[in-house]
Amino acid sequence: NDIMARLADAVSRVSILAGGVTEGYADGRGRNTQFRFPMGLDFSRDGGILVADECNHCIRKVLFDGYSDAHVETLAGIPGQAGYRDGDAIQALQSAIFGGRE
């Protein structure tokens, strides 16, 4: 699915931190954000989660402030535009990104 979730507390309740039931592309906070097939995850040094948003062809970052909704921002790529092009983060293109460390 297209939701970033967190397992919380001893009774294993799941809370939605970012994303919703509709796939798409939207940066912002909590359920107002959208992903399109988030595939790979890694962690940034500042405690965020880096997401390979495969079908949006973007690298996204999810940041947390305690237990409230997460904030999602795009770090690299042009949403919906696949390709291979070096350049600044907002001009670079990538395709079929999976993310994560091997």
Phi and psi restraints in degrees (range 20) as a CNS / XPLOR table:
assign (resid 1 and name C) (resid 2 and name N)
       (resid 2 and name CA) (resid 2 and name C) 1.0 -112.9 20.0 2
assign (resid 2 and name N) (resid 2 and name CA)
       (resid 2 and name C) (resid 3 and name N) 1.0 39.4 20.0 2
assign (resid 2 and name C) (resid 3 and name N)
       (resid 3 and name CA) (resid 3 and name C) 1.0 -123.0 20.0 2
assign (resid 3 and name N) (resid 3 and name CA)
       (resid 3 and name C) (resid 4 and name N) 1.0 138.5 20.0 2
assign (resid 3 and name C) (resid 4 and name N)
       (resid 4 and name CA) (resid 4 and name C) 1.0 -96.4 20.0 2
assign (resid 4 and name N) (resid 4 and name CA)
       (resid 4 and name C) (resid 5 and name N) 1.0 118.8 20.0 2
assign (resid 4 and name C) (resid 5 and name N)
       (resid 5 and name CA) (resid 5 and name C) 1.0 -122.9 20.0 2
assign (resid 5 and name N) (resid 5 and name CA)
       (resid 5 and name C) (resid 6 and name N) 1.0 162.2 20.0 2
assign (resid 5 and name C) (resid 6 and name N)
       (resid 6 and name CA) (resid 6 and name C) 1.0 -131.2 20.0 2
assign (resid 6 and name N) (resid 6 and name CA)
       (resid 6 and name C) (resid 7 and name N) 1.0 131.4 20.0 2
assign (resid 6 and name C) (resid 7 and name N)
       (resid 7 and name CA) (resid 7 and name C) 1.0 -81.0 20.0 2
assign (resid 7 and name N) (resid 7 and name CA)
       (resid 7 and name C) (resid 8 and name N) 1.0 131.7 20.0 2
assign (resid 7 and name C) (resid 8 and name N)
       (resid 8 and name CA) (resid 8 and name C) 1.0 -131.8 20.0 2
assign (resid 8 and name N) (resid 8 and name CA)
       (resid 8 and name C) (resid 9 and name N) 1.0 148.7 20.0 2
assign (resid 8 and name C) (resid 9 and name N)
       (resid 9 and name CA) (resid 9 and name C) 1.0 57.4 20.0 2
assign (resid 9 and name N) (resid 9 and name CA)
       (resid 9 and name C) (resid 10 and name N) 1.0 178.4 20.0 2
assign (resid 9 and name C) (resid 10 and name N)
       (resid 10 and name CA) (resid 10 and name C) 1.0 -69.7 20.0 2
assign (resid 10 and name N) (resid 10 and name CA)
       (resid 10 and name C) (resid 11 and name N) 1.0 -19.0 20.0 2
assign (resid 10 and name C) (resid 11 and name N)
       (resid 11 and name CA) (resid 11 and name C) 1.0 -97.1 20.0 2
assign (resid 11 and name N) (resid 11 and name CA)
       (resid 11 and name C) (resid 12 and name N) 1.0 11.0 20.0 2
assign (resid 11 and name C) (resid 12 and name N)
       (resid 12 and name CA) (resid 12 and name C) 1.0 56.4 20.0 2
assign (resid 12 and name N) (resid 12 and name CA)
       (resid 12 and name C) (resid 13 and name N) 1.0 41.8 20.0 2
assign (resid 12 and name C) (resid 13 and name N)
       (resid 13 and name CA) (resid 13 and name C) 1.0 -72.0 20.0 2
assign (resid 13 and name N) (resid 13 and name CA)
       (resid 13 and name C) (resid 14 and name N) 1.0 142.9 20.0 2
assign (resid 13 and name C) (resid 14 and name N)
       (resid 14 and name CA) (resid 14 and name C) 1.0 -107.0 20.0 2
assign (resid 14 and name N) (resid 14 and name CA)
       (resid 14 and name C) (resid 15 and name N) 1.0 130.8 20.0 2
assign (resid 14 and name C) (resid 15 and name N)
       (resid 15 and name CA) (resid 15 and name C) 1.0 -120.6 20.0 2
assign (resid 15 and name N) (resid 15 and name CA)
       (resid 15 and name C) (resid 16 and name N) 1.0 143.6 20.0 2
assign (resid 15 and name C) (resid 16 and name N)
       (resid 16 and name CA) (resid 16 and name C) 1.0 -85.5 20.0 2
assign (resid 16 and name N) (resid 16 and name CA)
       (resid 16 and name C) (resid 17 and name N) 1.0 123.0 20.0 2
assign (resid 16 and name C) (resid 17 and name N)
       (resid 17 and name CA) (resid 17 and name C) 1.0 -95.7 20.0 2
assign (resid 17 and name N) (resid 17 and name CA)
       (resid 17 and name C) (resid 18 and name N) 1.0 -35.6 20.0 2
assign (resid 17 and name C) (resid 18 and name N)
       (resid 18 and name CA) (resid 18 and name C) 1.0 -157.7 20.0 2
assign (resid 18 and name N) (resid 18 and name CA)
       (resid 18 and name C) (resid 19 and name N) 1.0 149.9 20.0 2
assign (resid 18 and name C) (resid 19 and name N)
       (resid 19 and name CA) (resid 19 and name C) 1.0 89.5 20.0 2
assign (resid 19 and name N) (resid 19 and name CA)
       (resid 19 and name C) (resid 20 and name N) 1.0 172.2 20.0 2
assign (resid 19 and name C) (resid 20 and name N)
       (resid 20 and name CA) (resid 20 and name C) 1.0 -146.5 20.0 2
assign (resid 20 and name N) (resid 20 and name CA)
       (resid 20 and name C) (resid 21 and name N) 1.0 -165.8 20.0 2
assign (resid 20 and name C) (resid 21 and name N)
       (resid 21 and name CA) (resid 21 and name C) 1.0 -80.8 20.0 2
assign (resid 21 and name N) (resid 21 and name CA)
       (resid 21 and name C) (resid 22 and name N) 1.0 -14.2 20.0 2
assign (resid 21 and name C) (resid 22 and name N)
       (resid 22 and name CA) (resid 22 and name C) 1.0 -102.2 20.0 2
assign (resid 22 and name N) (resid 22 and name CA)
       (resid 22 and name C) (resid 23 and name N) 1.0 126.4 20.0 2
assign (resid 22 and name C) (resid 23 and name N)
       (resid 23 and name CA) (resid 23 and name C) 1.0 -74.8 20.0 2
assign (resid 23 and name N) (resid 23 and name CA)
       (resid 23 and name C) (resid 24 and name N) 1.0 155.3 20.0 2
assign (resid 23 and name C) (resid 24 and name N)
       (resid 24 and name CA) (resid 24 and name C) 1.0 163.8 20.0 2
assign (resid 24 and name N) (resid 24 and name CA)
       (resid 24 and name C) (resid 25 and name N) 1.0 -152.6 20.0 2
assign (resid 24 and name C) (resid 25 and name N)
       (resid 25 and name CA) (resid 25 and name C) 1.0 -138.0 20.0 2
assign (resid 25 and name N) (resid 25 and name CA)
       (resid 25 and name C) (resid 26 and name N) 1.0 120.8 20.0 2
assign (resid 25 and name C) (resid 26 and name N)
       (resid 26 and name CA) (resid 26 and name C) 1.0 -161.6 20.0 2
assign (resid 26 and name N) (resid 26 and name CA)
       (resid 26 and name C) (resid 27 and name N) 1.0 124.5 20.0 2
assign (resid 26 and name C) (resid 27 and name N)
       (resid 27 and name CA) (resid 27 and name C) 1.0 -83.1 20.0 2
assign (resid 27 and name N) (resid 27 and name CA)
       (resid 27 and name C) (resid 28 and name N) 1.0 163.0 20.0 2
assign (resid 27 and name C) (resid 28 and name N)
       (resid 28 and name CA) (resid 28 and name C) 1.0 141.6 20.0 2
assign (resid 28 and name N) (resid 28 and name CA)
       (resid 28 and name C) (resid 29 and name N) 1.0 -144.6 20.0 2
assign (resid 28 and name C) (resid 29 and name N)
       (resid 29 and name CA) (resid 29 and name C) 1.0 -118.5 20.0 2
assign (resid 29 and name N) (resid 29 and name CA)
       (resid 29 and name C) (resid 30 and name N) 1.0 142.1 20.0 2
assign (resid 29 and name C) (resid 30 and name N)
       (resid 30 and name CA) (resid 30 and name C) 1.0 52.8 20.0 2
assign (resid 30 and name N) (resid 30 and name CA)
       (resid 30 and name C) (resid 31 and name N) 1.0 -132.8 20.0 2
assign (resid 30 and name C) (resid 31 and name N)
       (resid 31 and name CA) (resid 31 and name C) 1.0 -73.4 20.0 2
assign (resid 31 and name N) (resid 31 and name CA)
       (resid 31 and name C) (resid 32 and name N) 1.0 -6.3 20.0 2
assign (resid 31 and name C) (resid 32 and name N)
       (resid 32 and name CA) (resid 32 and name C) 1.0 -79.0 20.0 2
assign (resid 32 and name N) (resid 32 and name CA)
       (resid 32 and name C) (resid 33 and name N) 1.0 -9.1 20.0 2
assign (resid 32 and name C) (resid 33 and name N)
       (resid 33 and name CA) (resid 33 and name C) 1.0 -89.5 20.0 2
assign (resid 33 and name N) (resid 33 and name CA)
       (resid 33 and name C) (resid 34 and name N) 1.0 159.5 20.0 2
assign (resid 33 and name C) (resid 34 and name N)
       (resid 34 and name CA) (resid 34 and name C) 1.0 -138.0 20.0 2
assign (resid 34 and name N) (resid 34 and name CA)
       (resid 34 and name C) (resid 35 and name N) 1.0 146.7 20.0 2
assign (resid 34 and name C) (resid 35 and name N)
       (resid 35 and name CA) (resid 35 and name C) 1.0 -125.2 20.0 2
assign (resid 35 and name N) (resid 35 and name CA)
       (resid 35 and name C) (resid 36 and name N) 1.0 160.8 20.0 2
assign (resid 35 and name C) (resid 36 and name N)
       (resid 36 and name CA) (resid 36 and name C) 1.0 -131.8 20.0 2
assign (resid 36 and name N) (resid 36 and name CA)
       (resid 36 and name C) (resid 37 and name N) 1.0 90.8 20.0 2
assign (resid 36 and name C) (resid 37 and name N)
       (resid 37 and name CA) (resid 37 and name C) 1.0 66.5 20.0 2
assign (resid 37 and name N) (resid 37 and name CA)
       (resid 37 and name C) (resid 38 and name N) 1.0 65.4 20.0 2
assign (resid 37 and name C) (resid 38 and name N)
       (resid 38 and name CA) (resid 38 and name C) 1.0 -65.2 20.0 2
assign (resid 38 and name N) (resid 38 and name CA)
       (resid 38 and name C) (resid 39 and name N) 1.0 122.1 20.0 2
assign (resid 38 and name C) (resid 39 and name N)
       (resid 39 and name CA) (resid 39 and name C) 1.0 -107.1 20.0 2
assign (resid 39 and name N) (resid 39 and name CA)
       (resid 39 and name C) (resid 40 and name N) 1.0 -51.0 20.0 2
assign (resid 39 and name C) (resid 40 and name N)
       (resid 40 and name CA) (resid 40 and name C) 1.0 -121.9 20.0 2
assign (resid 40 and name N) (resid 40 and name CA)
       (resid 40 and name C) (resid 41 and name N) 1.0 149.5 20.0 2
assign (resid 40 and name C) (resid 41 and name N)
       (resid 41 and name CA) (resid 41 and name C) 1.0 -126.3 20.0 2
assign (resid 41 and name N) (resid 41 and name CA)
       (resid 41 and name C) (resid 42 and name N) 1.0 148.6 20.0 2
assign (resid 41 and name C) (resid 42 and name N)
       (resid 42 and name CA) (resid 42 and name C) 1.0 -150.4 20.0 2
assign (resid 42 and name N) (resid 42 and name CA)
       (resid 42 and name C) (resid 43 and name N) 1.0 169.5 20.0 2
assign (resid 42 and name C) (resid 43 and name N)
       (resid 43 and name CA) (resid 43 and name C) 1.0 -112.1 20.0 2
assign (resid 43 and name N) (resid 43 and name CA)
       (resid 43 and name C) (resid 44 and name N) 1.0 139.0 20.0 2
assign (resid 43 and name C) (resid 44 and name N)
       (resid 44 and name CA) (resid 44 and name C) 1.0 -90.8 20.0 2
assign (resid 44 and name N) (resid 44 and name CA)
       (resid 44 and name C) (resid 45 and name N) 1.0 163.3 20.0 2
assign (resid 44 and name C) (resid 45 and name N)
       (resid 45 and name CA) (resid 45 and name C) 1.0 -64.5 20.0 2
assign (resid 45 and name N) (resid 45 and name CA)
       (resid 45 and name C) (resid 46 and name N) 1.0 -24.2 20.0 2
assign (resid 45 and name C) (resid 46 and name N)
       (resid 46 and name CA) (resid 46 and name C) 1.0 -90.7 20.0 2
assign (resid 46 and name N) (resid 46 and name CA)
       (resid 46 and name C) (resid 47 and name N) 1.0 11.5 20.0 2
assign (resid 46 and name C) (resid 47 and name N)
       (resid 47 and name CA) (resid 47 and name C) 1.0 91.2 20.0 2
assign (resid 47 and name N) (resid 47 and name CA)
       (resid 47 and name C) (resid 48 and name N) 1.0 2.7 20.0 2
assign (resid 47 and name C) (resid 48 and name N)
       (resid 48 and name CA) (resid 48 and name C) 1.0 -82.3 20.0 2
assign (resid 48 and name N) (resid 48 and name CA)
       (resid 48 and name C) (resid 49 and name N) 1.0 171.2 20.0 2
assign (resid 48 and name C) (resid 49 and name N)
       (resid 49 and name CA) (resid 49 and name C) 1.0 -113.1 20.0 2
assign (resid 49 and name N) (resid 49 and name CA)
       (resid 49 and name C) (resid 50 and name N) 1.0 127.2 20.0 2
assign (resid 49 and name C) (resid 50 and name N)
       (resid 50 and name CA) (resid 50 and name C) 1.0 -90.6 20.0 2
assign (resid 50 and name N) (resid 50 and name CA)
       (resid 50 and name C) (resid 51 and name N) 1.0 131.7 20.0 2
assign (resid 50 and name C) (resid 51 and name N)
       (resid 51 and name CA) (resid 51 and name C) 1.0 -121.9 20.0 2
assign (resid 51 and name N) (resid 51 and name CA)
       (resid 51 and name C) (resid 52 and name N) 1.0 128.1 20.0 2
assign (resid 51 and name C) (resid 52 and name N)
       (resid 52 and name CA) (resid 52 and name C) 1.0 -85.2 20.0 2
assign (resid 52 and name N) (resid 52 and name CA)
       (resid 52 and name C) (resid 53 and name N) 1.0 100.9 20.0 2
assign (resid 52 and name C) (resid 53 and name N)
       (resid 53 and name CA) (resid 53 and name C) 1.0 -86.9 20.0 2
assign (resid 53 and name N) (resid 53 and name CA)
       (resid 53 and name C) (resid 54 and name N) 1.0 86.8 20.0 2
assign (resid 53 and name C) (resid 54 and name N)
       (resid 54 and name CA) (resid 54 and name C) 1.0 -55.8 20.0 2
assign (resid 54 and name N) (resid 54 and name CA)
       (resid 54 and name C) (resid 55 and name N) 1.0 -54.1 20.0 2
assign (resid 54 and name C) (resid 55 and name N)
       (resid 55 and name CA) (resid 55 and name C) 1.0 -79.3 20.0 2
assign (resid 55 and name N) (resid 55 and name CA)
       (resid 55 and name C) (resid 56 and name N) 1.0 -12.2 20.0 2
assign (resid 55 and name C) (resid 56 and name N)
       (resid 56 and name CA) (resid 56 and name C) 1.0 -91.2 20.0 2
assign (resid 56 and name N) (resid 56 and name CA)
       (resid 56 and name C) (resid 57 and name N) 1.0 -9.2 20.0 2
assign (resid 56 and name C) (resid 57 and name N)
       (resid 57 and name CA) (resid 57 and name C) 1.0 59.2 20.0 2
assign (resid 57 and name N) (resid 57 and name CA)
       (resid 57 and name C) (resid 58 and name N) 1.0 40.1 20.0 2
assign (resid 57 and name C) (resid 58 and name N)
       (resid 58 and name CA) (resid 58 and name C) 1.0 -132.5 20.0 2
assign (resid 58 and name N) (resid 58 and name CA)
       (resid 58 and name C) (resid 59 and name N) 1.0 154.6 20.0 2
assign (resid 58 and name C) (resid 59 and name N)
       (resid 59 and name CA) (resid 59 and name C) 1.0 -100.4 20.0 2
assign (resid 59 and name N) (resid 59 and name CA)
       (resid 59 and name C) (resid 60 and name N) 1.0 122.5 20.0 2
assign (resid 59 and name C) (resid 60 and name N)
       (resid 60 and name CA) (resid 60 and name C) 1.0 -115.4 20.0 2
assign (resid 60 and name N) (resid 60 and name CA)
       (resid 60 and name C) (resid 61 and name N) 1.0 157.4 20.0 2
assign (resid 60 and name C) (resid 61 and name N)
       (resid 61 and name CA) (resid 61 and name C) 1.0 -126.0 20.0 2
assign (resid 61 and name N) (resid 61 and name CA)
       (resid 61 and name C) (resid 62 and name N) 1.0 131.9 20.0 2
assign (resid 61 and name C) (resid 62 and name N)
       (resid 62 and name CA) (resid 62 and name C) 1.0 -109.9 20.0 2
assign (resid 62 and name N) (resid 62 and name CA)
       (resid 62 and name C) (resid 63 and name N) 1.0 122.2 20.0 2
assign (resid 62 and name C) (resid 63 and name N)
       (resid 63 and name CA) (resid 63 and name C) 1.0 -113.6 20.0 2
assign (resid 63 and name N) (resid 63 and name CA)
       (resid 63 and name C) (resid 64 and name N) 1.0 147.8 20.0 2
assign (resid 63 and name C) (resid 64 and name N)
       (resid 64 and name CA) (resid 64 and name C) 1.0 -121.6 20.0 2
assign (resid 64 and name N) (resid 64 and name CA)
       (resid 64 and name C) (resid 65 and name N) 1.0 146.7 20.0 2
assign (resid 64 and name C) (resid 65 and name N)
       (resid 65 and name CA) (resid 65 and name C) 1.0 -129.0 20.0 2
assign (resid 65 and name N) (resid 65 and name CA)
       (resid 65 and name C) (resid 66 and name N) 1.0 88.0 20.0 2
assign (resid 65 and name C) (resid 66 and name N)
       (resid 66 and name CA) (resid 66 and name C) 1.0 72.9 20.0 2
assign (resid 66 and name N) (resid 66 and name CA)
       (resid 66 and name C) (resid 67 and name N) 1.0 -134.0 20.0 2
assign (resid 66 and name C) (resid 67 and name N)
       (resid 67 and name CA) (resid 67 and name C) 1.0 -104.4 20.0 2
assign (resid 67 and name N) (resid 67 and name CA)
       (resid 67 and name C) (resid 68 and name N) 1.0 12.1 20.0 2
assign (resid 67 and name C) (resid 68 and name N)
       (resid 68 and name CA) (resid 68 and name C) 1.0 -84.3 20.0 2
assign (resid 68 and name N) (resid 68 and name CA)
       (resid 68 and name C) (resid 69 and name N) 1.0 -177.8 20.0 2
assign (resid 68 and name C) (resid 69 and name N)
       (resid 69 and name CA) (resid 69 and name C) 1.0 -57.1 20.0 2
assign (resid 69 and name N) (resid 69 and name CA)
       (resid 69 and name C) (resid 70 and name N) 1.0 152.4 20.0 2
assign (resid 69 and name C) (resid 70 and name N)
       (resid 70 and name CA) (resid 70 and name C) 1.0 -85.0 20.0 2
assign (resid 70 and name N) (resid 70 and name CA)
       (resid 70 and name C) (resid 71 and name N) 1.0 158.4 20.0 2
assign (resid 70 and name C) (resid 71 and name N)
       (resid 71 and name CA) (resid 71 and name C) 1.0 -108.7 20.0 2
assign (resid 71 and name N) (resid 71 and name CA)
       (resid 71 and name C) (resid 72 and name N) 1.0 130.2 20.0 2
assign (resid 71 and name C) (resid 72 and name N)
       (resid 72 and name CA) (resid 72 and name C) 1.0 -114.9 20.0 2
assign (resid 72 and name N) (resid 72 and name CA)
       (resid 72 and name C) (resid 73 and name N) 1.0 133.6 20.0 2
assign (resid 72 and name C) (resid 73 and name N)
       (resid 73 and name CA) (resid 73 and name C) 1.0 -137.7 20.0 2
assign (resid 73 and name N) (resid 73 and name CA)
       (resid 73 and name C) (resid 74 and name N) 1.0 153.4 20.0 2
assign (resid 73 and name C) (resid 74 and name N)
       (resid 74 and name CA) (resid 74 and name C) 1.0 -91.0 20.0 2
assign (resid 74 and name N) (resid 74 and name CA)
       (resid 74 and name C) (resid 75 and name N) 1.0 128.2 20.0 2
assign (resid 74 and name C) (resid 75 and name N)
       (resid 75 and name CA) (resid 75 and name C) 1.0 -95.5 20.0 2
assign (resid 75 and name N) (resid 75 and name CA)
       (resid 75 and name C) (resid 76 and name N) 1.0 -36.8 20.0 2
assign (resid 75 and name C) (resid 76 and name N)
       (resid 76 and name CA) (resid 76 and name C) 1.0 -153.3 20.0 2
assign (resid 76 and name N) (resid 76 and name CA)
       (resid 76 and name C) (resid 77 and name N) 1.0 147.4 20.0 2
assign (resid 76 and name C) (resid 77 and name N)
       (resid 77 and name CA) (resid 77 and name C) 1.0 104.2 20.0 2
assign (resid 77 and name N) (resid 77 and name CA)
       (resid 77 and name C) (resid 78 and name N) 1.0 161.7 20.0 2
assign (resid 77 and name C) (resid 78 and name N)
       (resid 78 and name CA) (resid 78 and name C) 1.0 -113.4 20.0 2
assign (resid 78 and name N) (resid 78 and name CA)
       (resid 78 and name C) (resid 79 and name N) 1.0 116.0 20.0 2
assign (resid 78 and name C) (resid 79 and name N)
       (resid 79 and name CA) (resid 79 and name C) 1.0 -51.3 20.0 2
assign (resid 79 and name N) (resid 79 and name CA)
       (resid 79 and name C) (resid 80 and name N) 1.0 127.3 20.0 2
assign (resid 79 and name C) (resid 80 and name N)
       (resid 80 and name CA) (resid 80 and name C) 1.0 78.6 20.0 2
assign (resid 80 and name N) (resid 80 and name CA)
       (resid 80 and name C) (resid 81 and name N) 1.0 0.6 20.0 2
assign (resid 80 and name C) (resid 81 and name N)
       (resid 81 and name CA) (resid 81 and name C) 1.0 -114.5 20.0 2
assign (resid 81 and name N) (resid 81 and name CA)
       (resid 81 and name C) (resid 82 and name N) 1.0 103.6 20.0 2
assign (resid 81 and name C) (resid 82 and name N)
       (resid 82 and name CA) (resid 82 and name C) 1.0 -85.2 20.0 2
assign (resid 82 and name N) (resid 82 and name CA)
       (resid 82 and name C) (resid 83 and name N) 1.0 152.9 20.0 2
assign (resid 82 and name C) (resid 83 and name N)
       (resid 83 and name CA) (resid 83 and name C) 1.0 159.7 20.0 2
assign (resid 83 and name N) (resid 83 and name CA)
       (resid 83 and name C) (resid 84 and name N) 1.0 -172.6 20.0 2
assign (resid 83 and name C) (resid 84 and name N)
       (resid 84 and name CA) (resid 84 and name C) 1.0 -133.2 20.0 2
assign (resid 84 and name N) (resid 84 and name CA)
       (resid 84 and name C) (resid 85 and name N) 1.0 108.0 20.0 2
assign (resid 84 and name C) (resid 85 and name N)
       (resid 85 and name CA) (resid 85 and name C) 1.0 -151.4 20.0 2
assign (resid 85 and name N) (resid 85 and name CA)
       (resid 85 and name C) (resid 86 and name N) 1.0 126.5 20.0 2
assign (resid 85 and name C) (resid 86 and name N)
       (resid 86 and name CA) (resid 86 and name C) 1.0 -75.5 20.0 2
assign (resid 86 and name N) (resid 86 and name CA)
       (resid 86 and name C) (resid 87 and name N) 1.0 158.5 20.0 2
assign (resid 86 and name C) (resid 87 and name N)
       (resid 87 and name CA) (resid 87 and name C) 1.0 152.8 20.0 2
assign (resid 87 and name N) (resid 87 and name CA)
       (resid 87 and name C) (resid 88 and name N) 1.0 -172.4 20.0 2
assign (resid 87 and name C) (resid 88 and name N)
       (resid 88 and name CA) (resid 88 and name C) 1.0 -58.6 20.0 2
assign (resid 88 and name N) (resid 88 and name CA)
       (resid 88 and name C) (resid 89 and name N) 1.0 159.5 20.0 2
assign (resid 88 and name C) (resid 89 and name N)
       (resid 89 and name CA) (resid 89 and name C) 1.0 -53.3 20.0 2
assign (resid 89 and name N) (resid 89 and name CA)
       (resid 89 and name C) (resid 90 and name N) 1.0 -38.2 20.0 2
assign (resid 89 and name C) (resid 90 and name N)
       (resid 90 and name CA) (resid 90 and name C) 1.0 -83.6 20.0 2
assign (resid 90 and name N) (resid 90 and name CA)
       (resid 90 and name C) (resid 91 and name N) 1.0 -5.9 20.0 2
assign (resid 90 and name C) (resid 91 and name N)
       (resid 91 and name CA) (resid 91 and name C) 1.0 -112.8 20.0 2
assign (resid 91 and name N) (resid 91 and name CA)
       (resid 91 and name C) (resid 92 and name N) 1.0 -17.7 20.0 2
assign (resid 91 and name C) (resid 92 and name N)
       (resid 92 and name CA) (resid 92 and name C) 1.0 -68.3 20.0 2
assign (resid 92 and name N) (resid 92 and name CA)
       (resid 92 and name C) (resid 93 and name N) 1.0 147.9 20.0 2
assign (resid 92 and name C) (resid 93 and name N)
       (resid 93 and name CA) (resid 93 and name C) 1.0 -120.7 20.0 2
assign (resid 93 and name N) (resid 93 and name CA)
       (resid 93 and name C) (resid 94 and name N) 1.0 144.1 20.0 2
assign (resid 93 and name C) (resid 94 and name N)
       (resid 94 and name CA) (resid 94 and name C) 1.0 -141.4 20.0 2
assign (resid 94 and name N) (resid 94 and name CA)
       (resid 94 and name C) (resid 95 and name N) 1.0 163.9 20.0 2
assign (resid 94 and name C) (resid 95 and name N)
       (resid 95 and name CA) (resid 95 and name C) 1.0 -143.9 20.0 2
assign (resid 95 and name N) (resid 95 and name CA)
       (resid 95 and name C) (resid 96 and name N) 1.0 145.3 20.0 2
assign (resid 95 and name C) (resid 96 and name N)
       (resid 96 and name CA) (resid 96 and name C) 1.0 53.3 20.0 2
assign (resid 96 and name N) (resid 96 and name CA)
       (resid 96 and name C) (resid 97 and name N) 1.0 50.7 20.0 2
assign (resid 96 and name C) (resid 97 and name N)
       (resid 97 and name CA) (resid 97 and name C) 1.0 -83.3 20.0 2
assign (resid 97 and name N) (resid 97 and name CA)
       (resid 97 and name C) (resid 98 and name N) 1.0 139.9 20.0 2
assign (resid 97 and name C) (resid 98 and name N)
       (resid 98 and name CA) (resid 98 and name C) 1.0 -118.2 20.0 2
assign (resid 98 and name N) (resid 98 and name CA)
       (resid 98 and name C) (resid 99 and name N) 1.0 -30.4 20.0 2
assign (resid 98 and name C) (resid 99 and name N)
       (resid 99 and name CA) (resid 99 and name C) 1.0 73.3 20.0 2
assign (resid 99 and name N) (resid 99 and name CA)
       (resid 99 and name C) (resid 100 and name N) 1.0 -177.6 20.0 2
assign (resid 99 and name C) (resid 100 and name N)
       (resid 100 and name CA) (resid 100 and name C) 1.0 81.2 20.0 2
assign (resid 100 and name N) (resid 100 and name CA)
       (resid 100 and name C) (resid 101 and name N) 1.0 165.1 20.0 2
assign (resid 100 and name C) (resid 101 and name N)
       (resid 101 and name CA) (resid 101 and name C) 1.0 -95.5 20.0 2
assign (resid 101 and name N) (resid 101 and name CA)
       (resid 101 and name C) (resid 102 and name N) 1.0 146.4 20.0 2
